[in-house]
Amino acid sequence: MPVVANSEIDVIDLFADFGTALIIVQEMAGYGVFWPAMEINSIETLQPGKAYLVKVAEDIVLEFPE
């Protein structure tokens, strides 16, 4: 998933509404991970122009803030 935004986005705020549907978010070219079930968050903010792998348990619709 590429980040389609003009500024950094807080990873917790962006995925807050998805509950257990979100399994994990991982940086494509890095070691950052957001894994809510294990209370791991080494990403903190998603960076514009970077890409992230997102694993979900069900379909979600993700909208970036303007």
RANOR-V582302 format. One record per helix or strand of 2 or more residues. SS is the DSSP state (h for helix, s for strand). FROM is the first residue (numbers start at 1). TO is the last residue. Records with the same first field share a line. If there is no record, write none. Layout:
SS: FROM-TO  FROM-TO
//
This chain:
s: 9-10  22-27  33-35  40-41  45-46  51-56
h: 11-21  36-38
//
